[in-house]
Amino acid sequence: MSDSIRVFNADDHPMLCKGVANLFRETDGIEWVGSAHDGKEAIEKLVELEPDVAVLDIEMPHFSGVEVVEVLLEKKIKTKFILLTLFKDETFFKSALGIGAKGYLLKDSSEQEIINCVKAVHGGQTYVNSSLTHFLIPGGSNSSVLDELSDHERNILKLISRKKTTSEIADMLFISPKTVSNHRNNISKKLDLGGKQNGLMKWALEHKSEL
């Protein structure tokens, strides 16, 4: 196992944490060395274990994944970091790469993409989920994504950002709740949210100022 990549993971969602850990356990050439369920525990274990690569959830209690990376890089730890997130957020993305994370993946990435990322980062490369590479282009931002929405869809997104329910939006726009649901599904597809629970609401709230 001496030639294997020693990998650690941290996520505050037990099932997701276990799933990623199991993936590493079952992959040839990778040695899973441990997990954590919050940022504080991650820092403590990573200082002790100093694995080759750590795969961290961005949103965790006590310390975010970004804060964990920041703290540990200041300690000159040799571990290389990959951050996992549910949402395509440009601010998180740029802050993560800015502080020294070497990989950035969405949680709906395939198992093969996660493994490819670990191997690339261990080999000295930076690896970014393919659907996030537009953030690397100067001027590339969520505004280009919003341009894909029709005026009607944008109005619905504005109402979602004000925490209006499907029924309330239907009443305000004089359309049926089913039509609103169809619009919500179309907006989610255009924003590439993948039908995640409350994903559209969270996206609308995070980008309210842009709507």
Secondary structure, DSSP 8 states (H G I E B T S, - for coil): -TTSEEEEEE-SSHHHHHHHHHHHHTSTTEEEEEEESSHHHHHHHHHHH--SEEEEESS-SSS-HHHHHHHHHHTT---EEEEEESS--HHHHHHHHHHT--EEEETT--HHHHHHHHHHHHTT--EE-GGGGGGGSTT-SHHHHHTTS-HHHHHHHHHHHTT--HHHHHHHHT--HHHHHHHHHHHHHHTT-TT-TTHHHHHHHHTGGG-
